[in-house]
Amino acid sequence: RVLHDDGDCEELDKAELDEALEAAREGRTLAQEAELVIEAAWEALEMSAALHARQEGNELQCAEAHERLGDASLQNEQPERALQEYCQARDLLCTLREGGTLPPHDRRLADVEFYLGVTNLQLGALDEAKAHYRQAAATLRLRRATLLRASLDEQIAGLEQAVAAGGGGAFGLLLVGRALMGIAYEAVDVLPIGFVSPRFRDTWTALVGLLNGVNRLGSVTNFLLEPLLYRAGGLPLALSVPSAVGASGLLTALLAWRVDASLSRADEAAAQRAEEEPLRTSLRSLPRVFFLFLLGGACVYGAVVPFWFIGAKHLQSRFGMPLATADALLLLPEGMIALVAPPFGLLMDRRRWSLTKRLYWSAASLAPIPVALLLLAWLGPAGGAPALAPNVTTLAAGNSPPPAAPNLLAPALATLVLGTGYAFAQNLIWASLTLVAPPKLLNLCSGLTGSSLNLLPSALPLLFFGANSSTNLTTLAAVGAVGVAAYSWAAVESTARDRPLLPAAATVAAAAPLTAAPDGDDFEERLDALVEEAVQGERPRRTAGGG
């Protein structure tokens, strides 16, 4: 054992001790010792490279020896010698790659390119250094993509084995589960309208905004948590947690049912005496404004919801956007609803917007969506060519440098515009339903609305979508344009339908006691409210009487 001046104790064998004593007798410094060690390593590496070069089939070991010689040259501040060694290593590796012995995504190809970039940078050859750095990055991207594909191939093989072993029943259960989820989702969306809106007539629009915001906030939270749950516990945990959250809704539903039952006892006699109209008669009694409103709402969902299915792939292939970034960007439509719906609903209630004004706003909210879809469809590289992916293999072969990094600001802004327009238009659908539907047919109209909203998102991908995602987005833009026309037509119809009622409504309002506020604003708001109330009261009678 040797005790150093700093108190450390080092164990040496006899040969190391003799070498240390000889160095002490000769008075060699630490720097001289390090230089001797480097020289010895250099000689060993040169001998290794020479020996492997003489033996056939040892090209990979010879390339590694040259690469280590390059490392030693860099450490010894000899970039010219390092460049020579790295080039020899790269030539050997490229020969192996072209012969099929070495895959094009091998990590050693990226390593030697990286160190060639470092060496050229030290020599002042900036362009050559950039080219080598780009080549190394391309090889690593190709390696990552290859590993991902191998992982997916392994998953596919496992699924094929499960199906061959009779695991197809699991897929059938998945389909049944999806169907039940769809029924439950639409029930939560549609059923409350019939029994909640009559109890909150004065604040229904604000309540719609609040419910909409909370629902979409839950969706966004689920989208963010599901990948974490899947990584933590696999598919069982990823499905169990949302299932438990959904099951907890049964308790709140039972509580709401009890409360509604207690509030409805006073109206049971009247409800039993009410005459039920046949469905055909009910449909015929619905005004044309309602069907135009139905078409507009169907186009809102038809233009946006299918974009969720193909949007991430389109953003990745056309704009070179990372898949994780594209998935995060697609949360904007749902996230914007959570932000916009509550204050927008409160605004409509405070200002007591008429049905006509809401329809015009629906058209204006839907109008930017086709524009955003067209920008996403045709903005960027011509013909929809991917910005990065096609060049990876070419770069790995050393043929050409990659293009400049794509500009992601434009597609991000277009998606933001799409999400904002959808947030307003979607909220206006449920906020306007109680005004456009006759009160006696509110449940029927709610069911028709729920069905129409999901019709186009289900049918468009099956009937009109092809391999070209830009063409698919153009189809969605056309659907949005039809919705704008439907809402505009409905607004015009609503204005024409309400105009003959205004004199009678004004007479009712004039007979009501009003006290003008000092500035007159409160008087006008109360007058508008009474006129609107009178108009809404007249509509069922006009409908029943044939207009």
C-alpha positions in Angstrom: 0.0 0.0 0.0 1.1 3.5 -0.8 0.1 6.5 1.5 -0.2 9.8 -0.4 0.4 13.2 1.0 -3.3 14.0 1.0 -4.0 10.9 3.2 -5.4 8.6 0.5 -4.2 5.0 0.5 -3.7 3.2 -2.8 -3.0 -0.4 -3.4 -0.4 -1.3 -6.0 0.9 -4.6 -7.3 4.6 -5.2 -7.6 4.9 -4.1 -11.3 3.1 -0.8 -10.6 5.2 -0.2 -7.6 8.4 -0.8 -9.5 7.2 1.5 -12.2 6.4 4.2 -9.7 9.8 3.9 -8.0 11.6 4.1 -11.3 9.6 7.2 -12.2 10.6 8.8 -8.9 14.2 7.9 -9.4 14.2 9.5 -12.9 12.3 12.5 -11.6 9.4 12.2 -14.2 6.5 14.6 -13.7 2.8 13.8 -13.8 2.5 15.4 -17.3 5.4 13.2 -18.5 3.7 10.1 -17.1 0.4 11.0 -18.8 2.3 11.5 -22.1 3.9 8.0 -21.7 0.5 6.5 -21.1 -1.0 8.1 -24.1 1.9 7.0 -26.3 1.4 3.4 -25.0 -2.3 3.5 -25.8 -1.6 5.0 -29.2 0.8 2.3 -30.0 -1.7 -0.4 -28.9 -4.5 1.1 -31.0 -2.2 1.4 -34.1 -1.2 -2.2 -33.6 -4.9 -3.2 -33.2 -5.9 -1.4 -36.4 -3.1 -3.0 -38.3 -3.9 -6.5 -37.1 -7.6 -6.2 -37.8 -6.9 -4.7 -41.3 -5.0 -7.9 -42.2 -7.8 -10.2 -41.2 -10.9 -10.5 -43.4 -14.2 -10.0 -41.7 -12.8 -7.7 -38.9 -13.7 -4.5 -40.7 -16.0 -3.4 -37.8 -13.2 -3.9 -35.2 -10.7 -2.1 -37.5 -13.2 0.9 -37.8 -13.5 1.0 -34.0 -9.7 1.1 -33.6 -9.4 4.0 -36.1 -12.2 5.8 -34.2 -10.4 5.4 -30.9 -7.2 6.7 -32.6 -9.2 9.7 -33.6 -10.3 10.2 -30.1 -6.7 10.1 -28.8 -5.7 12.5 -31.5 -8.3 15.0 -30.4 -7.2 14.6 -26.8 -3.6 15.3 -27.9 -4.7 18.4 -29.8 -4.0 16.9 -33.2 -7.2 17.6 -35.2 -5.5 16.8 -38.6 -4.6 13.3 -37.5 -8.0 12.9 -35.9 -9.7 13.9 -39.2 -7.7 11.2 -41.0 -8.5 8.5 -38.5 -12.2 9.4 -38.4 -12.4 9.4 -42.2 -10.9 5.9 -42.3 -13.4 4.7 -39.7 -16.3 6.3 -41.6 -15.2 4.7 -44.9 -15.1 1.2 -43.3 -18.5 1.7 -41.7 -20.1 2.9 -45.0 -18.6 -0.1 -46.8 -20.3 -2.4 -44.3 -23.5 -0.5 -44.6 -23.6 -0.7 -48.4 -22.8 -4.4 -48.1 -25.7 -5.0 -45.8 -23.6 -6.0 -42.9 -24.3 -2.8 -41.0 -27.9 -1.3 -40.9 -28.2 2.3 -42.0 -29.5 3.3 -38.6 -26.5 1.9 -36.6 -25.5 4.2 -33.8 -21.8 4.0 -34.8 -22.5 5.8 -38.1 -24.0 8.7 -36.1 -21.0 8.7 -33.7 -18.3 9.0 -36.3 -20.3 11.7 -38.2 -20.6 13.7 -34.9 -16.8 13.5 -34.2 -16.1 14.4 -37.8 -18.2 17.5 -37.2 -16.2 18.3 -34.0 -12.9 17.9 -35.8 -13.9 20.1 -38.7 -15.1 22.7 -36.3 -11.7 22.8 -34.6 -10.1 23.1 -38.1 -12.3 26.0 -39.0 -14.2 24.2 -41.7 -17.7 25.3 -40.7 -19.6 24.1 -43.7 -18.2 20.6 -43.5 -18.9 20.5 -39.7 -22.6 21.5 -40.3 -22.9 18.8 -43.0 -21.5 16.1 -40.6 -23.7 17.3 -37.7 -26.8 17.1 -40.0 -25.8 13.6 -41.1 -25.4 12.5 -37.5 -28.8 13.9 -36.6 -30.5 12.3 -39.7 -29.0 8.9 -38.7 -30.3 9.2 -35.2 -33.8 10.2 -36.4 -33.8 7.2 -38.7 -32.7 5.0 -35.7 -35.5 6.3 -33.6 -38.1 5.7 -36.3 -36.8 2.2 -36.9 -37.0 1.3 -33.2 -40.5 2.7 -33.0 -41.5 0.6 -36.0 -39.9 -2.5 -34.5 -42.0 -1.8 -31.3 -45.2 -1.5 -33.3 -44.4 -4.6 -35.3 -44.0 -6.5 -32.0 -47.3 -5.2 -30.8 -49.0 -6.2 -34.1 -47.5 -9.6 -33.8 -48.9 -10.0 -30.3 -52.3 -8.9 -31.4 -52.3 -11.3 -34.3 -51.4 -14.1 -32.0 -54.2 -13.1 -29.6 -56.7 -13.1 -32.5 -55.4 -16.5 -33.7 -55.8 -17.9 -30.2 -59.4 -16.7 -30.0 -58.7 -13.2 -28.6 -61.2 -11.7 -31.0 -63.7 -11.7 -28.3 -61.8 -8.9 -26.6 -62.2 -6.8 -29.7 -66.0 -7.5 -29.6 -66.1 -6.4 -26.0 -64.3 -3.2 -27.0 -66.9 -2.5 -29.7 -69.7 -3.1 -27.2 -68.0 -0.8 -24.7 -67.6 1.9 -27.3 -71.3 1.7 -28.2 -72.4 1.9 -24.5 -70.0 4.9 -24.0 -71.6 6.6 -27.0 -75.1 6.1 -25.7 -74.1 7.3 -22.2 -72.4 10.4 -23.7 -75.4 11.4 -25.8 -77.7 10.8 -22.9 -75.7 13.2 -20.7 -75.6 15.7 -23.5 -79.3 15.6 -24.5 -81.5 14.4 -21.7 -80.9 17.3 -19.2 -82.3 19.8 -21.7 -85.9 18.6 -21.3 -86.1 18.8 -17.5 -83.3 21.4 -16.6 -84.0 24.2 -19.1 -87.7 24.8 -17.9 -86.4 25.3 -14.3 -83.7 27.7 -15.3 -85.4 29.8 -18.0 -83.8 33.1 -17.0 -80.2 31.7 -16.7 -80.3 28.8 -19.1 -77.7 30.2 -21.5 -75.2 30.9 -18.7 -75.9 27.4 -17.3 -75.2 25.9 -20.8 -71.9 27.8 -20.9 -70.9 26.5 -17.4 -71.9 22.9 -18.2 -70.1 23.1 -21.5 -67.0 24.5 -20.0 -66.9 21.8 -17.2 -67.5 19.0 -19.7 -64.7 20.1 -22.0 -62.4 20.7 -19.1 -62.9 17.1 -18.1 -62.2 16.0 -21.7 -58.9 17.9 -21.9 -57.9 16.6 -18.5 -58.6 13.1 -19.6 -56.6 13.6 -22.8 -53.6 14.8 -20.7 -53.8 12.1 -18.1 -54.4 9.0 -20.3 -50.9 8.8 -21.7 -49.5 9.1 -18.1 -51.8 6.4 -16.9 -50.9 4.1 -19.8 -47.2 4.4 -19.1 -47.7 3.9 -15.4 -50.0 0.8 -15.5 -50.7 -0.1 -19.1 -54.1 -0.5 -20.7 -55.8 -1.8 -17.5 -55.1 1.3 -15.5 -55.8 3.6 -18.5 -59.3 2.1 -18.9 -60.0 1.6 -15.2 -59.6 5.2 -14.0 -62.0 6.8 -16.6 -64.4 3.9 -16.0 -64.4 4.6 -12.2 -65.0 8.4 -12.9 -67.9 7.5 -15.2 -69.4 5.1 -12.7 -69.4 7.9 -10.1 -71.8 9.8 -12.3 -74.5 7.3 -11.4 -74.7 8.7 -7.9 -75.1 12.3 -9.1 -77.7 11.1 -11.7 -79.7 9.4 -9.0 -79.5 12.6 -6.8 -80.7 14.7 -9.8 -83.5 12.3 -10.4 -84.7 12.5 -6.8 -84.6 16.3 -6.8 -86.4 16.6 -10.1 -89.1 14.1 -9.0 -89.8 16.1 -5.9 -90.1 19.3 -7.9 -92.3 17.7 -10.5 -95.1 16.4 -8.2 -97.1 19.6 -8.5 -97.1 19.2 -12.3 -98.0 15.5 -12.5 -101.7 16.1 -13.0 -101.2 18.6 -15.8 -98.7 16.3 -17.4 -101.1 13.4 -17.3 -103.9 15.5 -18.9 -101.6 16.7 -21.7 -102.4 15.3 -25.1 -99.6 13.5 -26.9 -99.3 14.3 -30.6 -98.1 11.6 -33.1 -94.5 11.9 -34.1 -95.4 12.7 -37.7 -97.6 15.5 -36.6 -94.9 16.8 -34.3 -92.3 16.8 -37.0 -94.6 18.6 -39.4 -95.3 21.3 -36.8 -91.6 22.2 -36.5 -90.7 25.5 -38.2 -88.3 25.6 -41.1 -85.9 27.7 -38.9 -85.4 24.6 -36.7 -84.4 22.4 -39.6 -82.0 25.0 -40.9 -80.6 25.3 -37.3 -80.2 21.5 -37.3 -78.3 21.6 -40.6 -76.0 24.4 -39.3 -75.2 22.5 -36.1 -74.6 19.3 -38.0 -72.1 21.1 -40.2 -70.3 22.6 -37.1 -69.6 19.1 -35.8 -69.1 17.7 -39.3 -66.3 20.3 -40.1 -64.4 20.0 -36.8 -64.8 16.5 -35.2 -63.4 14.5 -38.2 -60.3 16.9 -38.0 -59.5 15.2 -34.7 -59.2 11.9 -36.4 -56.8 13.0 -39.1 -55.4 16.3 -37.8 -52.3 14.9 -36.0 -51.2 12.8 -38.9 -51.8 15.7 -41.3 -49.8 18.2 -39.2 -47.0 15.6 -38.9 -46.8 14.7 -42.5 -47.3 18.1 -44.1 -45.6 20.4 -41.7 -43.0 18.1 -40.1 -44.5 18.6 -36.7 -43.6 16.1 -34.0 -46.4 13.8 -33.2 -46.5 14.8 -29.5 -46.8 18.5 -30.5 -49.6 17.7 -33.0 -51.5 15.8 -30.4 -51.2 18.7 -28.0 -52.3 21.2 -30.6 -55.5 19.2 -31.2 -56.5 19.9 -27.6 -57.1 23.5 -28.6 -60.8 23.0 -29.8 -61.8 21.3 -26.5 -59.7 23.7 -24.4 -61.1 26.8 -26.1 -64.6 25.6 -25.2 -63.6 25.3 -21.5 -62.3 28.9 -21.6 -65.0 30.5 -23.8 -68.3 28.8 -22.9 -68.9 30.1 -19.3 -68.3 33.9 -20.0 -70.0 33.7 -23.4 -73.1 32.1 -21.9 -73.2 34.7 -19.2 -72.9 37.5 -21.8 -75.8 36.1 -23.8 -78.0 35.9 -20.7 -77.1 39.4 -19.5 -77.7 41.0 -22.9 -80.8 38.8 -23.5 -79.8 37.9 -27.1 -82.7 37.1 -29.4 -82.8 33.9 -31.5 -82.0 35.9 -34.6 -78.9 37.5 -33.1 -77.7 34.0 -31.9 -78.1 32.6 -35.4 -76.2 35.4 -37.0 -73.4 34.9 -34.4 -73.5 31.2 -35.1 -72.8 31.9 -38.8 -70.1 34.4 -37.9 -68.4 31.9 -35.5 -68.5 29.1 -38.1 -67.2 31.2 -40.9 -63.5 31.2 -39.8 -63.4 27.4 -39.6 -63.5 26.7 -43.4 -60.8 29.3 -43.8 -58.6 27.7 -41.2 -59.1 24.2 -42.7 -58.1 25.4 -46.1 -55.0 27.0 -44.7 -54.1 23.8 -42.9 -54.8 21.8 -46.1 -52.8 23.7 -48.6 -50.3 25.8 -46.6 -46.7 24.7 -46.4 -44.7 22.3 -48.8 -46.3 21.9 -52.2 -48.3 18.8 -52.8 -48.4 18.0 -49.1 -44.8 16.6 -49.1 -43.6 15.9 -45.6 -41.1 18.5 -44.4 -38.6 16.1 -42.7 -39.5 12.4 -42.9 -38.7 11.6 -46.6 -35.2 13.0 -46.2 -34.1 10.8 -43.4 -33.2 7.8 -45.4 -31.6 9.9 -48.1 -29.5 11.7 -45.4 -28.5 8.4 -43.8 -27.1 7.4 -47.2 -25.1 10.7 -47.2 -26.7 12.2 -50.3 -28.2 15.5 -49.4 -28.7 17.8 -46.3 -32.1 18.1 -44.6 -34.3 21.1 -45.3 -34.6 23.9 -42.9 -36.8 23.4 -39.8 -40.5 23.9 -40.6 -42.3 26.9 -39.5 -44.9 25.7 -37.0 -46.4 29.1 -36.2 -48.8 29.1 -39.2 -50.5 25.7 -38.5 -50.6 26.6 -34.8 -52.4 29.8 -35.5 -54.8 28.2 -38.0 -55.6 25.5 -35.4 -56.2 28.2 -32.8 -58.6 30.0 -35.1 -60.4 26.8 -35.8 -60.7 26.0 -32.1 -61.9 29.5 -31.2 -64.6 29.4 -33.9 -65.7 26.0 -32.8 -65.9 27.0 -29.2 -68.4 29.8 -29.9 -70.4 27.9 -32.5 -70.7 24.8 -30.3 -71.8 26.7 -27.3 -74.4 28.6 -29.4 -76.0 25.3 -30.5 -77.1 24.3 -27.0 -77.7 27.9 -25.9 -80.1 28.4 -28.8 -82.0 25.1 -28.8 -84.6 26.2 -26.3 -85.4 29.2 -28.4 -85.7 27.5 -31.8 -87.6 24.5 -30.6 -91.3 24.7 -29.5 -91.5 24.1 -25.7 -93.9 21.1 -26.1 -91.4 19.4 -28.4 -88.2 20.3 -26.6 -87.3 16.7 -25.8 -87.9 15.6 -29.4 -85.9 18.5 -30.7 -83.1 17.7 -28.3 -82.9 14.1 -29.6 -82.9 15.3 -33.2 -80.1 17.7 -32.4 -78.0 15.1 -30.7 -78.5 12.7 -33.6 -77.7 15.3 -36.3 -74.6 16.5 -34.6 -73.1 13.0 -34.8 -74.3 12.1 -38.3 -71.6 13.8 -40.4 -68.6 13.0 -38.1 -69.6 9.3 -38.5 -70.4 9.4 -42.2 -67.8 11.7 -43.7 -64.7 9.6 -43.0 -66.4 6.5 -44.4 -67.9 8.1 -47.5 -65.5 10.9 -48.6 -62.1 10.5 -47.0 -59.2 9.2 -49.1 -55.4 9.0 -48.8 -54.8 12.7 -49.4 -55.3 14.5 -46.1 -55.3 17.9 -47.8 -58.3 16.9 -49.9 -60.0 15.5 -46.8 -59.6 18.9 -45.0 -61.0 20.6 -48.1 -64.1 18.5 -47.8 -64.5 19.5 -44.2 -64.1 23.2 -45.3 -67.0 22.7 -47.8 -69.1 21.2 -45.0 -68.4 24.3 -42.8 -69.3 26.6 -45.7 -72.7 24.8 -46.0 -73.2 25.4 -42.3 -72.5 29.1 -42.6 -75.2 29.3 -45.4 -77.7 27.3 -43.3 -77.2 29.6 -40.2 -77.5 32.7 -42.3 -80.7 31.5 -43.9 -82.1 30.5 -40.5 -81.3 34.0 -39.2 -83.2 35.6 -42.1 -86.1 33.2 -41.6 -86.2 34.0 -37.9 -86.3 37.8 -38.6 -89.1 37.4 -41.1 -91.1 35.1 -38.8 -90.8 37.4 -35.8 -91.5 40.7 -37.6 -95.4 40.3 -37.7 -95.4 39.5 -34.0 -93.7 42.7 -32.9 -96.7 45.0 -32.8 -98.7 42.7 -30.6 -95.7 42.0 -28.4 -95.1 45.7 -28.1 -98.7 46.2 -27.1 -98.3 43.7 -24.3 -95.0 45.2 -23.2 -96.5 48.7 -23.3 -99.3 47.6 -21.0 -96.8 46.4 -18.4 -95.7 48.8 -15.7 -92.2 50.1 -16.4 -90.1 52.6 -14.5 -87.4 54.3 -16.6 -84.0 54.4 -15.1 -82.2 57.8 -15.0 -80.0 56.9 -18.0 -82.7 55.0 -19.9 -80.6 51.9 -20.4 -82.5 49.8 -17.9 -85.8 50.8 -19.5 -84.6 49.6 -22.9 -83.3 46.3 -21.6 -86.5 45.6 -19.7 -88.6 46.5 -22.8 -86.5 44.1 -24.9 -86.9 41.4 -22.4 -90.7 41.8 -22.3 -90.9 41.8 -26.1 -88.8 38.6 -26.3 -91.0 37.0 -23.6 -94.1 37.9 -25.5 -92.7 36.6 -28.8 -91.8 33.3 -27.2 -95.3 33.0 -25.7 -96.9 33.6 -29.1 -94.9 31.1 -31.1 -96.6 27.9 -29.8 -100.0 29.3 -30.5 -99.0 30.4 -34.0 -97.5 27.0 -34.7 -100.6 25.1 -33.4 -102.8 27.4 -35.4 -101.0 26.9 -38.7 -99.1 30.2 -38.5 
